[in-house]
C-alpha cells in the first residue's frame, strides 16, 4: 500500500474543468487526476456534489474526488459565470455530466467554449447520448440503464424477474469509457490542432460491457439465454458448485481442464462415458469448449462429488493442475485477503477529513530510461 505520489504522471500539465457529480463523471476525472492532470471540480454553490451527503459519508466522496481542486460556483451569478468561462478558455478539457442542456443554457456548452478555446476537448456524459435526439434529455441512473439496455435480463435464469447487478457497474464503465475518450481526444487535438467534441453515454458503456452479446443482438436481433452462474464457455464444468465450506466457481472449459478436474474428483471414468460424451475426452486434442450430450446430468455428477469437499482446499489443488477455480467470497473478504497477502497494489487517498484506501488505477507501470 502506498500514498499516491504522482510518480507516474503522463497527464502532467493537462488542465481539466470538471462540471460533473455523483459517480460516472467524477470517476472519469479521478482517473485523469491520478494520471497527473490538474482537475478543477466545479461544485454547485447550493450544497455541492450530492456524494458529500451520501450514506457512505466523506469516504464515498473522497474515493471519487481525491486529488482534485474543488471550486464552488453559482452559474447564475455573473461573477461566478465569468470565472467559469475564463477557466474554460484556459483548460485543455471540459467535462459535463449535468442534465443535458444545463451548461448550454448558461452559455458553457461546446459551441460557446470553442469560441474562446478553439483547441478544447469537450466531453459530455449522459444517459442516452446527446446525438439520440428523442431521448437525449432523459435523466438516467445506473439501474435505469441496466433495465433499458437488457442487462437486467442477463443474470439469473429464464423464469427469474429482472436482476440488477449489485453495484453501479454502468457508472463505472461509463467513467472508464469517458477517460479513454478524453485521452483519445487529447491525442487527436494535438495531432490536428483542433477542438474535439466527445459524446459518452451510459447506454454505450453498457453495450461495451456486454460486447460479444451486443454484437449478436445488433447483427441478428437476438437476446442471449439466461444461464444463471454458467460460464460464458457453456461448459457444464464452468459454473458455481456448493461445497462443505461455501461455494466454488469452476472453469474447466477445455477437455484438458475437465480431465484434470475429473482426476482430482476421482471421476476419471466420466471422461470416456458415452452417457456424457460422444467421443472420449482427449487432453491432447485442440483446445475447444467442452460439450456434453447430457450437460445437466454431468453437472449433477460433479455437484454430488463436490458437496463432500471443501472449496478452500479444492481451489489450491486445482490451481496446481491448471484448472481455473476460486472459492466464492464476499468483496470484503477478497479485499482483506488481497491486502494481507500483498496481491493488490493500493494507494491511500487523502481528502478533507477522510482517508480512503483505493485500488488506484487498476494497472501497474514501470518506466525505463
C-alpha positions as CSV (number, residue, x, y, z in Angstrom):
1,X,0.0,0.0,0.0
2,X,1.3,3.4,-0.8
3,X,0.2,7.0,-0.8
4,X,-0.4,8.3,-4.4
5,X,2.8,10.2,-5.2
6,X,2.1,11.0,-8.9
7,X,5.5,9.5,-9.9
8,X,3.6,8.2,-13.0
9,X,2.0,11.4,-14.3
10,X,1.7,11.3,-18.1
11,X,-1.1,13.9,-18.0
12,X,1.0,16.4,-16.0
13,X,0.3,19.9,-17.4
14,X,-3.2,19.0,-18.6
15,X,-6.0,21.1,-17.0
16,X,-9.5,19.7,-16.7
17,X,-12.6,21.8,-15.9
18,X,-15.0,19.3,-14.3
19,X,-18.7,20.0,-14.2
20,X,-19.6,16.5,-13.0
21,X,-21.2,15.0,-10.0
22,X,-22.3,11.6,-8.4
23,X,-20.2,8.7,-9.9
24,X,-19.7,8.4,-13.7
25,X,-18.2,11.9,-14.3
26,X,-16.2,12.2,-11.1
27,X,-14.7,8.7,-11.5
28,X,-13.7,9.6,-15.1
29,X,-11.9,12.8,-13.9
30,X,-10.5,10.9,-10.9
31,X,-8.6,8.7,-13.3
32,X,-7.3,11.8,-15.1
33,X,-6.2,13.3,-11.8
34,X,-4.5,10.1,-10.8
35,X,-2.6,10.3,-14.1
36,X,-1.3,13.7,-13.2
37,X,-3.9,16.1,-14.6
38,X,-5.0,19.2,-12.7
39,X,-8.7,18.8,-12.2
40,X,-10.8,21.8,-11.2
41,X,-14.0,20.4,-9.8
42,X,-16.8,22.9,-10.1
43,X,-19.5,22.3,-7.4
44,X,-22.9,23.9,-7.2
45,X,-22.9,26.6,-4.5
46,X,-26.1,25.1,-3.1
47,X,-24.6,22.1,-1.3
48,X,-22.0,20.8,-3.8
49,X,-21.8,17.3,-5.1
50,X,-24.6,15.1,-3.7
51,X,-21.9,12.5,-2.9
52,X,-20.9,14.7,0.0
53,X,-24.2,13.8,1.7
54,X,-24.4,10.1,0.7
55,X,-24.8,7.4,3.3
56,X,-21.1,6.5,2.6
57,X,-20.2,9.8,4.1
58,X,-16.9,11.6,3.4
59,X,-15.2,8.4,2.3
60,X,-17.6,7.9,-0.6
61,X,-16.8,11.5,-1.8
62,X,-13.1,11.2,-1.3
63,X,-12.9,7.9,-3.2
64,X,-14.1,9.7,-6.3
65,X,-12.7,13.1,-5.9
66,X,-9.3,12.9,-4.2
67,X,-6.6,14.9,-5.9
68,X,-8.9,17.5,-7.4
69,X,-9.2,21.2,-6.6
70,X,-12.8,21.9,-5.5
71,X,-14.4,25.2,-6.5
72,X,-17.9,26.5,-5.5
73,X,-19.8,28.1,-8.4
74,X,-23.2,29.6,-8.9
75,X,-23.6,29.9,-12.7
76,X,-26.5,32.2,-12.3
77,X,-24.1,34.7,-10.6
78,X,-22.4,37.0,-13.2
79,X,-19.0,36.9,-11.3
80,X,-19.1,33.1,-10.9
81,X,-20.2,32.7,-14.5
82,X,-17.4,34.9,-15.8
83,X,-14.9,32.9,-13.7
84,X,-16.1,29.6,-15.1
85,X,-15.9,30.9,-18.6
86,X,-12.4,32.2,-18.1
87,X,-11.3,28.8,-16.7
88,X,-12.9,27.0,-19.6
89,X,-10.9,29.2,-22.0
90,X,-7.7,28.1,-20.4
91,X,-8.3,24.4,-19.8
92,X,-7.5,21.5,-22.1
93,X,-10.6,19.5,-21.2
94,X,-14.1,20.3,-20.1
95,X,-16.3,17.5,-18.7
96,X,-20.1,17.9,-18.4
97,X,-22.3,15.2,-16.9
98,X,-25.0,17.6,-15.6
99,X,-28.5,17.2,-17.0
100,X,-28.3,17.6,-20.8
101,X,-28.7,21.2,-21.8
102,X,-27.9,22.8,-18.4
103,X,-24.4,24.1,-19.3
104,X,-25.7,25.2,-22.8
105,X,-28.4,27.3,-21.1
106,X,-25.6,29.1,-19.1
107,X,-23.5,29.7,-22.2
108,X,-21.0,27.0,-21.3
109,X,-21.8,24.3,-23.9
110,X,-19.4,23.1,-26.6
111,X,-20.0,25.8,-29.2
112,X,-19.7,28.6,-26.7
113,X,-16.5,27.2,-25.2
114,X,-15.0,26.5,-28.6
115,X,-15.3,30.2,-29.5
116,X,-13.0,31.1,-26.6
117,X,-10.9,27.9,-26.6
118,X,-10.5,26.6,-30.2
119,X,-8.5,23.5,-29.0
120,X,-10.8,22.3,-26.3
121,X,-11.6,18.7,-25.7
122,X,-15.2,18.8,-24.6
123,X,-16.7,15.6,-23.1
124,X,-20.4,15.2,-22.3
125,X,-21.6,12.3,-20.3
126,X,-25.3,11.4,-20.3
127,X,-27.7,8.5,-20.1
128,X,-28.6,8.1,-23.7
129,X,-26.1,10.3,-25.6
130,X,-26.5,13.8,-26.9
131,X,-27.0,12.5,-30.5
132,X,-30.1,10.5,-29.6
133,X,-32.4,13.4,-30.2
134,X,-35.7,11.8,-29.0
135,X,-34.2,10.6,-25.6
136,X,-31.1,12.8,-25.2
137,X,-32.7,14.9,-22.5
138,X,-33.9,12.0,-20.4
139,X,-32.4,11.7,-16.9
140,X,-30.8,8.4,-16.0
141,X,-29.3,6.4,-13.2
142,X,-27.2,3.2,-13.3
143,X,-30.1,0.8,-12.5
144,X,-32.3,2.5,-15.1
145,X,-29.8,2.0,-17.8
146,X,-29.3,-1.6,-16.8
147,X,-33.0,-2.1,-17.3
148,X,-33.2,-0.1,-20.6
149,X,-30.3,-2.0,-22.3
150,X,-31.3,-5.5,-21.3
151,X,-28.5,-6.0,-18.8
152,X,-31.1,-6.7,-16.1
153,X,-32.3,-9.7,-18.1
154,X,-28.7,-11.2,-18.4
155,X,-28.3,-12.5,-14.9
156,X,-30.4,-15.3,-13.3
157,X,-32.4,-17.9,-15.2
158,X,-35.2,-17.7,-17.7
159,X,-38.1,-17.6,-15.1
160,X,-36.5,-15.1,-12.8
161,X,-37.6,-11.5,-12.6
162,X,-35.0,-8.9,-13.8
163,X,-31.9,-8.8,-11.7
164,X,-29.8,-5.7,-11.3
165,X,-26.1,-6.1,-11.0
166,X,-25.3,-5.5,-7.3
167,X,-23.0,-2.5,-7.8
168,X,-23.1,0.6,-10.2
169,X,-21.4,-1.3,-13.0
170,X,-22.7,1.1,-15.7
171,X,-21.5,4.2,-13.9
172,X,-18.0,2.6,-13.5
173,X,-17.9,1.5,-17.2
174,X,-19.1,5.0,-18.3
175,X,-16.3,6.5,-16.3
176,X,-13.7,4.3,-18.0
177,X,-15.2,5.0,-21.4
178,X,-15.1,8.7,-20.8
179,X,-11.5,8.6,-19.6
180,X,-10.5,6.6,-22.7
181,X,-12.4,9.0,-24.9
182,X,-10.7,12.0,-23.3
183,X,-7.2,10.5,-23.7
184,X,-8.0,9.8,-27.4
185,X,-9.4,13.3,-27.7
186,X,-6.3,14.9,-26.4
187,X,-4.2,13.0,-28.8
188,X,-6.5,14.0,-31.7
189,X,-6.4,17.6,-30.7
190,X,-2.6,17.6,-30.6
191,X,-2.4,15.7,-33.9
192,X,-4.7,18.0,-35.8
193,X,-4.7,21.2,-33.8
194,X,-8.5,21.2,-33.4
195,X,-11.3,21.1,-31.0
196,X,-12.8,17.7,-30.1
197,X,-16.4,17.1,-29.0
198,X,-17.0,13.7,-27.2
199,X,-20.4,12.2,-26.6
200,X,-20.2,9.5,-24.0
201,X,-23.4,7.7,-23.0
202,X,-24.3,5.2,-20.3
203,X,-26.1,3.1,-22.8
204,X,-23.0,2.9,-25.0
205,X,-20.9,1.9,-22.0
206,X,-23.4,-0.8,-21.1
207,X,-23.2,-2.2,-24.6
208,X,-19.4,-2.3,-24.3
209,X,-19.7,-4.3,-21.1
210,X,-22.0,-6.8,-23.0
211,X,-19.8,-6.5,-26.1
212,X,-20.0,-10.0,-27.6
213,X,-23.7,-10.3,-26.8
214,X,-24.3,-6.8,-28.0
215,X,-22.7,-7.7,-31.4
216,X,-25.1,-10.7,-31.7
217,X,-28.1,-8.5,-30.8
218,X,-27.1,-5.8,-33.3
219,X,-26.4,-8.3,-36.0
220,X,-29.3,-10.7,-35.5
221,X,-31.7,-9.0,-33.2
222,X,-31.3,-11.9,-30.7
223,X,-31.2,-11.9,-26.9
224,X,-29.0,-14.3,-25.0
225,X,-30.5,-17.0,-22.9
226,X,-30.3,-16.5,-19.1
227,X,-28.0,-19.2,-17.8
228,X,-27.5,-18.3,-14.1
229,X,-24.0,-18.9,-13.0
230,X,-22.9,-20.8,-16.1
231,X,-19.6,-19.6,-17.5
232,X,-19.5,-17.9,-20.9
233,X,-18.0,-21.0,-22.5
234,X,-21.1,-23.1,-21.9
235,X,-19.1,-26.0,-20.5
236,X,-21.0,-28.0,-17.9
237,X,-18.0,-27.7,-15.6
238,X,-17.9,-23.9,-15.8
239,X,-20.3,-23.0,-13.1
240,X,-20.7,-22.4,-9.3
241,X,-21.0,-25.5,-7.1
242,X,-21.8,-26.0,-3.5
243,X,-19.2,-27.4,-1.1
244,X,-18.8,-28.1,2.6
245,X,-17.5,-24.6,3.3
246,X,-19.4,-22.5,0.8
247,X,-19.4,-22.2,-3.0
248,X,-16.7,-22.8,-5.6
249,X,-16.5,-21.4,-9.1
250,X,-15.0,-23.8,-11.6
251,X,-13.8,-23.0,-15.1
252,X,-13.0,-26.4,-16.6
253,X,-13.7,-25.3,-20.1
254,X,-11.5,-27.4,-22.3
255,X,-11.0,-31.2,-22.5
256,X,-7.6,-31.0,-20.8
257,X,-9.0,-28.9,-17.9
258,X,-12.0,-31.1,-17.5
259,X,-9.9,-34.3,-17.4
260,X,-7.7,-32.7,-14.7
261,X,-10.8,-31.8,-12.7
262,X,-12.2,-35.3,-13.0
263,X,-8.8,-36.7,-11.8
264,X,-9.0,-34.5,-8.7
265,X,-12.6,-35.6,-8.1
266,X,-11.8,-39.3,-8.6
267,X,-14.3,-39.3,-11.5
268,X,-11.9,-40.2,-14.4
269,X,-14.3,-42.8,-15.8
270,X,-16.7,-40.0,-16.7
271,X,-14.3,-38.7,-19.4
272,X,-14.9,-41.8,-21.6
273,X,-18.6,-42.5,-20.6
274,X,-20.8,-42.3,-23.7
275,X,-23.7,-41.2,-21.5
276,X,-21.8,-37.9,-21.3
277,X,-19.6,-37.6,-24.4
278,X,-20.0,-38.7,-28.0
279,X,-16.3,-39.4,-28.0
280,X,-14.0,-39.8,-25.0
281,X,-12.3,-36.6,-23.9
282,X,-8.8,-36.3,-25.2
283,X,-6.4,-33.9,-23.4
284,X,-4.2,-33.7,-26.4
285,X,-7.0,-32.5,-28.8
286,X,-7.0,-28.9,-29.9
287,X,-8.4,-26.6,-27.3
288,X,-12.2,-26.1,-27.5
289,X,-15.1,-25.6,-25.2
290,X,-16.4,-28.9,-23.8
291,X,-19.9,-30.0,-24.8
292,X,-21.8,-32.9,-23.3
293,X,-24.7,-35.0,-24.6
294,X,-26.3,-34.6,-21.2
295,X,-24.9,-31.5,-19.6
296,X,-27.4,-31.4,-16.7
297,X,-26.7,-34.9,-15.7
298,X,-22.9,-34.3,-15.9
299,X,-23.3,-31.2,-13.8
300,X,-25.3,-33.2,-11.2
301,X,-22.5,-35.8,-11.0
302,X,-19.9,-33.1,-10.4
303,X,-22.2,-31.4,-7.8
304,X,-22.7,-34.6,-6.0
305,X,-18.9,-35.2,-5.5
306,X,-18.2,-31.5,-4.7
307,X,-20.7,-31.4,-1.8
308,X,-18.3,-33.6,0.3
309,X,-15.2,-31.4,-0.4
310,X,-14.1,-28.0,0.7
311,X,-13.7,-25.1,-1.6
312,X,-10.6,-23.7,0.1
313,X,-8.7,-27.0,-0.4
314,X,-10.0,-27.5,-4.0
315,X,-9.0,-24.0,-5.0
316,X,-5.4,-24.7,-4.2
317,X,-5.4,-28.2,-5.5
318,X,-7.0,-27.3,-8.9
319,X,-4.6,-24.4,-9.3
320,X,-1.7,-26.8,-9.2
321,X,-3.4,-28.8,-12.0
322,X,-4.0,-25.8,-14.2
323,X,-7.8,-25.7,-13.7
324,X,-9.2,-22.2,-13.0
325,X,-11.2,-22.3,-9.8
326,X,-12.0,-19.9,-6.9
327,X,-13.9,-20.0,-3.7
328,X,-16.8,-17.6,-3.9
329,X,-16.1,-14.8,-1.5
330,X,-17.7,-11.5,-0.4
331,X,-15.9,-8.3,-1.5
332,X,-14.7,-7.5,2.0
333,X,-13.1,-11.0,2.3
334,X,-11.3,-10.7,-1.0
335,X,-10.1,-7.1,-0.2
336,X,-8.8,-8.1,3.2
337,X,-7.0,-11.2,2.0
338,X,-5.5,-9.4,-1.0
339,X,-4.0,-6.7,1.2
340,X,-2.8,-9.2,3.7
341,X,-1.0,-11.2,1.0
342,X,0.0,-8.1,-0.9
343,X,-1.7,-9.4,-4.0
344,X,-3.0,-5.9,-4.9
345,X,-1.4,-2.6,-5.4
346,X,-3.3,0.0,-3.4
347,X,-3.0,3.8,-2.8
348,X,-4.0,5.9,0.1
349,X,-6.3,8.8,-0.8
350,X,-6.5,11.8,1.5
351,X,-9.2,14.4,1.2
352,X,-10.8,16.8,3.6
353,X,-11.4,14.8,6.8
354,X,-11.4,11.3,5.4
355,X,-8.8,8.7,4.4
356,X,-9.6,6.0,1.8
357,X,-7.6,3.0,0.6
358,X,-8.2,2.7,-3.2
359,X,-7.3,0.1,-5.8
360,X,-5.9,3.1,-7.7
361,X,-5.7,2.9,-11.5
362,X,-6.0,-0.9,-11.6
363,X,-2.8,-1.4,-13.5
364,X,0.9,-1.5,-12.8
365,X,3.5,0.5,-14.6
366,X,7.3,0.7,-14.9
367,X,9.3,3.2,-16.9
368,X,12.9,2.7,-18.3
369,X,15.4,5.2,-19.5
